[in-house]
Amino acid sequence: MKIGWLSLWLVASSALAQPATYVVESLPFSLEGQWWFRTGHDPAWSSPFREKTHWQAVQVPGPWERQGYRGYNGHAWYRLTLQIPSRFSGDSLGVDLGALGDVDEVFLNGQRIGQSGSFPPTYEPATLQRRIYRLPRTSLRFGEFNELAVHVYNERRFGGFLGPPPVIDRYEQLLARQTGRDVVLWVGAAVLAVLALFHGLISLFYVGGREQWPWVGFLLSFGLYQITYASFGPAFFFSSGLSFRLNVAFLLLSVGLFPLVLATMFARPAPTLALVFASVMAVGSGFAVLWRRAADLYLWVYLAEMGIVVLVVLSLWLLLRRQWPQRDMPWPLLVTALLFFAAVFADVAVDLCLLPRPSFPTLVLYSSLGVLPFAFALSFNLTTRWARLHAASLLPHLGLLPWVTFTHEVQKRLSASPPAPFALALMRFSTAAGTGVEVETVVSHLRLHLRHCDLLARYSRETVAILLDGQDEREALAYVERVRRALRQLPERFLLRPTVGLAACKAGRYATAEEVVKAAEAALYAARAEGGDCTATAP
């Protein structure tokens, strides 16, 4: 009796494991579920309604490596039985199989209806392509059983149906959705290119914009990376293999440039490790374009994905531990950066088959949407920072502030939490003979060599006070010396020999604006005692 129950249970479980016939009741119709699967290759397997003794049931979508075929690379076949009612005989039908790894050919009732990529010996992957094929009326049997067979070949990484779920629909509707995906990718890439052009013009034609070059490179490389996923992209004009190579190359460039973007974002010099990492990714980008075997490029893809994970973790640590408690970063930039990091992390998880691919009709990459608000926020932040520090040549020359307003600005910076570095310089204008020169006669020349953010006020008849934002003592000293040397080059009727006293503000050094001014005044007296025409700093 027990043996009978056990046999009955085994028969029932095997019946449940077998893929059922899919009856297309409405459009669009999902083909997600159990398909017949078999590794190896025999051209005869394309024939419909063959025996299934050595075939197993697997879940579609999903790579075969995650369904008991770990480490298998090579040929494999999928089969599925369909029943399409006669009421759809007047419609032009098609099937969207999603993304497949890496090469495929599709048969309907034994007739070959399409292929993507190239099988060995001329292997050419088409992993990035969306497989959309028309179902010919001459091959369809309306009101009867139909069999769809898919032959797949994979050399590295993941093979089989990678997602999203396959769908049968009217062929025009499938093409319209693909067009929508292409529009999203191309519009996003165009927006990034416009931002890159804007920052490139700043970097080329205006002083002080060179630090934005990594951001320009990242915008361009990420936009081109997106386009490689478009059906109307490199694969349309060249080949699917070249599109895959360009995809890897632009991915490596984007990942390599991002540490330099982080340095720009936090207004810090790029560390040596970031420069080394960017150089390695640049070498990998050239490798991706020139290396003969396309399957070997997956090693660089894994390296790039590891770099992405490390960069996301590092960025979150910098944002949440260093910047967020100090409130140094504008909240729009912080929020959009977090959204972008989450989108990039999701794309990595999708590529590693840890998350399902986006099933939204117009979405291919999560990051294609997440990058846009981040790009706008960071571009606005970099532009305003550049305008604040370097745009004096674009604005009218500012006059002298009232002394009360000037000291109020100094006090505001002392009271800021956390305090930002700044310095106060007292610059006395005199001739080679030591005769004083009135401030009004040279202030316009002085403003030409200062930044827009530097504030000026009259301290005495021949002395001007300069408030230098964002500079510590070393930077302020070098900056003041450059300005002083520039003023010494004025025409002979001036014969200026400026003398400067400099007081740099550090945390806890000064409590009031008066103390800062007195320290700069003491440094100015020290410089004059040394003969003038020099700069002295407060102790």
ROMAR-714004 format. One record per residue (C-alpha): residue in one letter; x, y, z. Coordinates in steps of 0.1 Angstrom, whole numbers, padded with zeros to 4 digits, always signed. Example, Ala and Ser with C-alpha at 12.3 -4.5 7.8 and 13.67 -1.06 7.14 Angstrom:
A+0123-0045+0078/S+0137-0011+0071/
This chain:
M+0000+0000+0000/K+0028+0024+0009/I+0046+0016-0024/G+0014+0024-0043/W+0010+0058-0027/L+0047+0065-0033/S+0044+0057-0070/L+0013+0078-0073/W+0030+0107-0056/L+0060+0104-0080/V+0038+0104-0110/A+0018+0134-0098/S+0050+0154-0090/S+0066+0146-0124/A+0034+0157-0141/L+0034+0190-0121/A+0071+0195-0131/Q+0063+0192-0168/P+0057+0225-0187/A+0021+0230-0196/T+0008+0241-0230/Y+0004+0279-0230/V-0030+0290-0243/V-0029+0326-0256/E-0062+0341-0244/S-0054+0378-0247/L-0026+0402-0259/P+0000+0409-0246/F+0005+0373-0232/S+0034+0365-0209/L+0054+0333-0216/E+0069+0333-0181/G+0070+0299-0164/Q+0082+0264-0171/W+0099+0256-0205/W+0115+0224-0217/F+0153+0226-0216/R+0183+0205-0228/T+0220+0211-0230/G+0240+0202-0261/H+0231+0208-0298/D+0214+0188-0325/P+0199+0206-0355/A+0170+0180-0354/W+0158+0195-0321/S+0143+0224-0340/S+0117+0200-0354/P+0083+0204-0336/F+0067+0179-0312/R+0097+0157-0307/E+0100+0133-0278/K+0111+0149-0245/T+0126+0119-0227/H+0159+0137-0220/W+0145+0172-0215/Q+0141+0189-0182/A+0118+0217-0170/V+0134+0251-0162/Q+0120+0284-0152/V+0120+0312-0178/P+0133+0339-0174/G+0164+0329-0155/P+0199+0319-0165/W+0205+0281-0166/E+0235+0286-0142/R+0210+0293-0114/Q+0189+0263-0123/G+0213+0234-0118/Y+0237+0240-0147/R+0263+0260-0128/G+0295+0265-0148/Y+0280+0252-0180/N+0290+0270-0212/G+0280+0259-0247/H+0248+0251-0266/A+0214+0246-0252/W+0178+0244-0264/Y+0145+0256-0250/R+0110+0244-0262/L+0075+0255-0255/T+0041+0245-0268/L+0016+0272-0276/Q-0021+0273-0286/I-0032+0304-0304/P-0070+0308-0310/S-0083+0315-0345/R-0095+0350-0335/F-0059+0362-0337/S-0055+0351-0373/G-0060+0386-0385/D-0033+0400-0363/S+0004+0403-0371/L+0020+0386-0341/G+0055+0388-0327/V+0074+0375-0297/D+0097+0395-0274/L+0121+0371-0257/G+0139+0398-0237/A+0177+0395-0234/L+0195+0362-0241/G+0230+0352-0233/D+0247+0353-0258/V+0237+0340-0292/D+0203+0326-0303/E+0182+0314-0332/V+0145+0309-0330/F+0122+0283-0347/L+0084+0282-0349/N+0070+0249-0359/G+0104+0240-0374/Q+0108+0271-0394/R+0137+0294-0385/I+0122+0329-0378/G+0153+0349-0366/Q+0188+0350-0352/S+0208+0374-0330/G+0246+0372-0328/S+0268+0346-0345/F+0275+0310-0335/P+0311+0296-0334/P+0334+0294-0352/T+0326+0331-0359/Y+0314+0338-0324/E+0298+0372-0319/P+0277+0379-0288/A+0244+0398-0289/T+0238+0399-0251/L+0227+0436-0252/Q+0201+0432-0279/R+0164+0428-0271/R+0151+0398-0291/I+0120+0407-0309/Y+0109+0384-0337/R+0079+0383-0360/L+0058+0351-0359/P+0050+0345-0397/R+0014+0336-0405/T+0027+0309-0428/S+0042+0291-0398/L+0015+0297-0373/R-0013+0271-0368/F-0043+0291-0354/G-0066+0270-0332/E-0040+0242-0331/F-0008+0235-0312/N+0024+0254-0321/E+0060+0248-0308/L+0085+0275-0302/A+0122+0263-0301/V+0151+0285-0291/H+0187+0275-0297/V+0211+0294-0274/Y+0249+0295-0272/N+0269+0310-0244/E+0307+0311-0238/R+0310+0330-0205/R+0290+0345-0176/F+0253+0337-0178/G+0234+0318-0205/G+0198+0315-0215/F+0168+0338-0208/L+0181+0368-0188/G+0148+0387-0187/P+0124+0403-0186/P+0097+0376-0192/P+0090+0367-0228/V+0058+0382-0242/I+0036+0375-0273/D+0019+0406-0286/R+0011+0423-0318/Y+0043+0429-0336/E+0037+0466-0340/Q+0032+0470-0303/L+0064+0452-0295/L+0083+0476-0319/A+0066+0506-0304/R+0078+0496-0269/Q+0113+0491-0283/T+0111+0526-0299/G+0101+0540-0265/R+0131+0524-0248/D+0154+0538-0275/V+0139+0573-0271/V+0146+0572-0233/L+0182+0561-0239/W+0189+0586-0266/V+0172+0615-0248/G+0191+0607-0216/A+0224+0605-0235/A+0216+0638-0253/V+0209+0656-0220/L+0242+0643-0206/A+0260+0655-0238/V+0246+0690-0235/L+0257+0692-0198/A+0292+0679-0209/L+0294+0706-0236/F+0285+0733-0211/H+0311+0723-0186/G+0336+0717-0215/L+0331+0753-0227/I+0337+0766-0191/S+0369+0745-0189/L+0382+0756-0222/F+0374+0793-0223/Y+0374+0805-0186/V+0400+0804-0159/G+0394+0780-0131/G+0372+0754-0148/R+0398+0728-0154/E+0388+0708-0123/Q+0356+0699-0142/W+0372+0678-0169/P+0366+0645-0150/W+0329+0654-0149/V+0328+0662-0186/G+0344+0628-0194/F+0320+0609-0171/L+0290+0625-0187/L+0301+0617-0222/S+0312+0581-0214/F+0280+0573-0194/G+0258+0587-0222/L+0276+0566-0248/Y+0274+0535-0225/Q+0236+0540-0224/I+0234+0542-0262/T+0250+0508-0266/Y+0218+0493-0252/A+0196+0509-0279/S+0184+0488-0308/F+0189+0519-0330/G+0225+0523-0317/P+0260+0509-0326/A+0245+0474-0331/F+0222+0489-0358/F+0250+0506-0377/F+0278+0482-0372/S+0274+0448-0354/S+0263+0433-0321/G+0298+0423-0313/L+0312+0458-0317/S+0283+0472-0297/F+0292+0448-0268/R+0329+0459-0270/L+0319+0496-0269/N+0295+0488-0240/V+0324+0474-0220/A+0348+0502-0230/F+0324+0530-0220/L+0315+0512-0188/L+0351+0510-0178/L+0357+0547-0186/S+0327+0557-0166/V+0337+0537-0135/G+0374+0549-0138/L+0364+0586-0140/F+0339+0585-0111/P+0365+0586-0083/L+0378+0618-0099/V+0343+0631-0101/L+0339+0624-0063/A+0371+0645-0057/T+0356+0673-0077/M+0323+0669-0059/F+0339+0672-0025/A+0363+0700-0037/R+0394+0679-0029/P+0425+0670-0049/A+0422+0636-0065/P+0442+0610-0044/T+0469+0590-0060/L+0449+0557-0057/A+0420+0573-0077/L+0444+0583-0105/V+0459+0548-0105/F+0424+0533-0106/A+0413+0556-0135/S+0445+0546-0154/V+0437+0509-0150/M+0402+0514-0162/A+0414+0533-0192/V+0438+0505-0201/G+0408+0481-0198/S+0388+0503-0221/G+0414+0500-0248/F+0417+0463-0242/A+0379+0459-0247/V+0381+0475-0281/L+0412+0458-0294/W+0412+0423-0278/R+0403+0395-0303/R+0381+0372-0281/A+0350+0390-0270/A+0343+0364-0242/D+0375+0374-0224/L+0360+0409-0218/Y+0338+0396-0190/L+0369+0396-0167/W+0369+0434-0171/V+0332+0436-0166/Y+0336+0418-0133/L+0364+0441-0123/A+0342+0471-0132/E+0313+0458-0111/M+0336+0452-0082/G+0348+0488-0086/I+0312+0500-0087/V+0303+0483-0054/V+0334+0498-0037/L+0327+0532-0051/V+0291+0532-0040/V+0301+0521-0005/L+0329+0547-0004/S+0305+0574-0017/L+0278+0566+0009/W+0305+0567+0036/L+0317+0601+0025/L+0282+0615+0022/L+0266+0601+0054/R+0296+0602+0077/R+0316+0632+0066/Q+0293+0655+0047/W+0259+0650+0061/P+0267+0657+0098/Q+0285+0689+0087/R+0258+0700+0063/D+0284+0710+0038/M+0265+0695+0008/P+0232+0709-0006/W+0203+0685+0001/P+0192+0682-0036/L+0227+0670-0045/L+0227+0646-0015/V+0193+0631-0023/T+0200+0627-0061/A+0234+0612-0054/L+0218+0586-0031/L+0192+0578-0058/F+0219+0575-0085/F+0240+0552-0063/A+0209+0530-0056/A+0201+0528-0094/V+0237+0519-0103/F+0238+0493-0075/A+0205+0479-0089/D+0219+0476-0124/V+0249+0457-0111/A+0225+0433-0092/V+0205+0429-0125/D+0237+0421-0145/L+0247+0395-0119/C+0211+0380-0121/L+0205+0389-0085/L+0175+0411-0094/P+0150+0408-0122/R+0155+0430-0153/P+0132+0461-0155/S+0098+0451-0168/F+0087+0487-0174/P+0079+0492-0211/T+0104+0521-0216/L+0131+0511-0192/V+0163+0492-0200/L+0186+0504-0172/Y+0177+0517-0138/S+0206+0541-0139/S+0194+0557-0172/L+0168+0575-0151/G+0188+0578-0119/V+0217+0596-0135/L+0197+0626-0148/P+0186+0643-0116/F+0221+0636-0102/A+0237+0651-0133/F+0216+0683-0130/A+0222+0687-0093/L+0260+0682-0095/S+0262+0704-0126/F+0244+0732-0108/N+0266+0728-0078/L+0298+0728-0098/T+0287+0758-0119/T+0277+0779-0089/R+0309+0770-0071/W+0329+0780-0102/A+0309+0813-0106/R+0315+0821-0070/L+0352+0815-0071/H+0363+0822-0107/A+0338+0843-0125/A+0351+0878-0118/S+0359+0883-0155/L+0322+0878-0163/L+0308+0904-0138/P+0312+0941-0134/H+0341+0950-0111/L+0328+0955-0076/G+0335+0986-0055/L+0346+0989-0019/L+0323+0977+0008/P+0315+0999+0038/W+0338+0989+0067/V+0308+0980+0089/T+0295+0956+0062/F+0330+0942+0057/T+0335+0934+0094/H+0300+0919+0096/E+0310+0895+0068/V+0341+0885+0087/Q+0321+0879+0118/K+0296+0857+0099/R+0324+0835+0088/L+0338+0832+0123/S+0304+0822+0136/A+0297+0796+0109/S+0293+0760+0120/P+0315+0743+0110/P+0339+0772+0103/A+0352+0773+0067/P+0388+0784+0061/F+0393+0821+0051/A+0419+0847+0054/L+0421+0885+0058/A+0448+0906+0040/L+0456+0942+0045/M+0473+0955+0014/R+0491+0989+0015/F+0499+1006-0018/S+0530+1026-0021/T+0556+1036-0046/A+0593+1026-0048/A+0601+1057-0028/G+0577+1046+0000/T+0551+1073-0008/G+0515+1061-0002/V+0491+1057-0031/E+0454+1063-0026/V+0432+1032-0028/E+0408+1046-0054/T+0435+1050-0081/V+0444+1013-0081/V+0413+0994-0068/S+0400+0987-0104/H+0434+0972-0113/L+0434+0951-0081/R+0399+0938-0088/L+0411+0924-0121/H+0433+0900-0103/L+0409+0889-0076/R+0381+0864-0076/H+0344+0874-0075/C+0341+0860-0040/D+0369+0882-0026/L+0354+0912-0007/L+0371+0946-0006/A+0369+0974+0019/R+0389+1006+0026/Y+0410+1002+0057/S+0429+1036+0054/R+0437+1061+0027/E+0463+1039+0011/T+0454+1004+0025/V+0426+0981+0014/A+0413+0950+0033/I+0407+0918+0013/L+0385+0889+0026/L+0397+0857+0009/D+0371+0829+0011/G+0379+0792+0011/Q+0417+0795+0016/D+0439+0784+0044/E+0472+0802+0053/R+0493+0784+0026/E+0468+0790-0002/A+0461+0826+0008/L+0498+0834+0010/A+0505+0820-0025/Y+0474+0838-0038/V+0483+0872-0023/E+0518+0869-0037/R+0505+0863-0072/V+0483+0894-0069/R+0511+0914-0055/R+0535+0905-0084/A+0508+0913-0109/L+0503+0948-0094/R+0540+0954-0096/Q+0537+0950-0134/L+0515+0981-0138/P+0527+1010-0160/E+0555+1033-0147/R+0531+1060-0136/F+0521+1037-0107/L+0554+1021-0097/L+0535+1001-0071/R+0553+0981-0044/P+0524+0966-0024/T+0530+0955+0012/V+0507+0929+0027/G+0498+0917+0062/L+0479+0884+0062/A+0459+0867+0090/A+0445+0832+0083/C+0415+0821+0103/K+0417+0787+0120/A+0392+0771+0144/G+0396+0786+0178/R+0422+0812+0169/Y+0400+0843+0167/A+0367+0850+0184/T+0358+0884+0168/A+0363+0903+0136/E+0383+0929+0155/E+0408+0903+0166/V+0413+0891+0129/V+0418+0927+0118/K+0443+0935+0146/A+0463+0903+0137/A+0464+0914+0100/E+0474+0949+0110/A+0503+0935+0132/A+0515+0915+0102/L+0513+0946+0080/Y+0535+0965+0104/A+0559+0936+0105/A+0561+0936+0067/R+0567+0974+0066/A+0594+0971+0092/E+0612+0947+0069/G+0613+0974+0042/G+0579+0968+0026/D+0572+0953-0009/C+0567+0919+0008/T+0541+0898+0027/A+0541+0889+0063/T+0517+0865+0081/A+0503+0867+0116/P+0516+0842+0141/
